[in-house]
Amino acid sequence: MENKNKYGLSRNIPAPTKREVRQYCGFGCVICGLSIIEYEHVDPPFSEAREHDPANITLLCPQCHEKVTRGFLSKETVKEASKNPYCKRKGYAREFLDINKKHPKVVFGGITLKNCQIPIMVRDIPLFEVKEAEEAGGPYRLSANFYNSRGKPSLDILDNEWHALDTNWDVEAVGGAITIRDDPKKISLRLVAEPPDGVIIERLDMYLAGQHFLGNSDTIQVGSRILTRVLVDGCRVGLHIE
């Protein structure tokens, strides 16, 4: 695949332009809302584009993108969908976590939680919850709720399907990680999928129930309390923060 078109325009879209496209599309495919996306020049197509104009670029998941390439989805339909994107109508972009038939593990900053029905409870709010499969041989079901650095909902997981809200400033799903930013320099959540075993919270800056959570890959700080290198296994509630 050529890296430039006939006008010398590179396929590499600048990061600020990509962010602007993500924001107006609601962080997911304009057709189906899936969050693993590709950037598509709609009008004009990339071969005729002289610049990366965000007004002429949209988001498509790989499947919808391939439908366009193979002639099963028209550019006209994509253009119409871009005027009223799926994620803006629904309020979120979505995708699924690959969770196996064994109890999922949650790594929350410096805490590893295994075989816990409610890995983390904040007052009476389950931050994470694990349920058994709906039917024999099915996967465990992981649910969770996250909030940003201002205490507003940012991402939820319901029975392994995650929803990144379109009210976020920015959401990226790349390389197995979901990164949510509240502004250019503030990451409020970086959740890394670890299929099929569970999830890892690598970065966190969250307000919930009057508590400020700050976390990285090694530690989690709640108010003045710092936890690191903790293993919790086999408890109904792994960590309960009052």
Secondary structure, 3 states (H helix, E strand, C coil): CCCECCCCCECCCCHHHHHHHHHHHCCCCCCCCECCCEEEECCCCHHHCCCCCHHHEEEECHHHHHHHHCCCCCHHHHHHHHHCCHHHHHCEEEEECCCCCCCCEEEECCEEEECCCEEEEECCEECEEEECCCCCCCCCEEEEEEECCCCCEEEEEECCEEEEECCCCEEEEECCEEEEEEECCEEEEEEEEECCCEEEEEEEEEEECCEEEEECCCEEEECCEEEECEEEECCCEEEEEC
